[in-house]
């Protein structure tokens, strides 16, 4: 077999090759197999089987010249074997097997043959898009949608997903298994939803990507502020979605938000991983390429003439920060207006809290404290460290140090991230 490796094959070279191919092509491979078999769960299972077989075969024989074709051919044979075991001569097996001679089934389909049968260039985009809609189907619980999307669209393993969300591997595996069973029980077809349902369902896809990115950009727990691998995976998936749906403004808005937020990653942590607040960040370390990409995506969203949605408005707020030379030179009045607009289209207590922060920067802490106190009375953010964090900051600026220290200490007790907690405790101690 002609291989793509220069030296003798090894288990390590095979592992690296499999990981690279799978990370880049997972969605297209599973999508093509799902279209071919008509069974989403089976497609994901036989793709995983093909990856496991590649780890053994490629370490022995070397990486094939067409690794994607090899994986497709292997997965396809596994699917046919599965249908054969379930019903030796049912209609589906006859349809699948009719495309191959018995000799090909036993001796192995050539990668070129499998590629031509499954890798239809006119269907690839639809396959990937359908895969996203299936993985984010409304019949699934939110946490199951996240796990399944990262697994079948992102190509991440259970260990990677569990590590990112700080949950046991069996928990992630159980979520994925339940998700596939639920999809099968609900008879969810592997196809794009009808046009009239697509925009409604698209919101679910975007929300899953948003959850993935948010956890990567500010981890809710653990000893790291950022989980950049998770955030960058969300960006990769958002870029893929934007390429598939270029006429949807909220897709471009979401991508703009991701790019502009990630641009600040290099300056958000210090040498030892400690959190660096926005006012203390060295803006020279911000990723200017990411800012340009984000601003371009925001321009595309605005140019569609349908108005900015929730993600586009958040991206516009991020653009205000990205365009400013310092905190003092930031257009806080515009940010207040953008948060007011965001509160109308996507009302939430977190949006109101963020608007209060912008009001403090634009008009002073006293006016903002009144807004925060109203939120506290409503009880809508009880149990969250965010509200006492902001209240503590405002009280500090007003010189009410004793009250501020109590709020910051409460925020530290409620905060699940070690790095954020350290900042809060340091601020509280400074008020002693």
C-alpha angles and dihedrals in degrees: 000000000000110000137195094228124094100207132043113299118262136181090251095051090048092050092050092048094048092048092049095048094043096048092051101036105027096108094047093046095049091041093053091047093048091052090047097048099029087223117104096193093047091050092054092046097049090045089055090048090052091051091051091049091048091057089060100036098043092049088055103036103021131248111310120239089244105038094170091051090048092053092046093049092048093046091047092055090049090052092050091048089052093052090045092054093048095048121359096210109011121145096260094052090048090052094049097040092047089071091061134048118240088249091058091050092055102034098038136265115264115246090238091054093048091045092055093047098047109017099074105170091206090059104039096092092047090047093055093044092049089050091055092048092049094047090050096042116150092237088071126081113249095251090049091052091053094048094045093047092052091046104046103022100031096035094226120152124238091254092055093049093046091049092050094051096035095236129126117274092239088057092056092044090051091050092051093046092049091047093055092046091049092051090050094046091049090049091231106186121227097240142096111277116249115279093254091056098039099082092046091049092044089071089064092052092050092048091054091052089046092053091049093050095044092054089049095048096047114011113218093216143007135056099296125079093203132039095193095174089062094043093050091048088056089050091051091051091046091052089051091050092047090053091050095045106031093158096058110095096199091056089056089043092054092048090049091052092051095048095046093046094046090050088074095051096097091058100039096081133044129226093282095043095262117151117261114204121230094253091053099045121116099235091198086074093058113113104253093189090057090048091053091049091048094049090048091052090048090051089052091052092049093045092062088076097224097107128252118290127207095290093044091051091050088050090052089054090049089050090057089057093043092052096049124092092213143353090266092053094049116117095243094168090060090048090053090053092048091051090050089053091046090051090056097050098035110016117195137145091246090057089050091050092050090048088054090054090052090047089054091054094045103037108011140274097275094065091044093049090059090056092048093048090054089053091049091052091051090058092216093130098038110143093025121112091213098080098049088044092058093039090052091052093050093047089050091054090050092052095246092133101165093053091042093053091051091051094048092048089051090050090051091053091051096044116100098193115086094210095051091044091055091055092050093049091048091053092047091050091051089061094056 
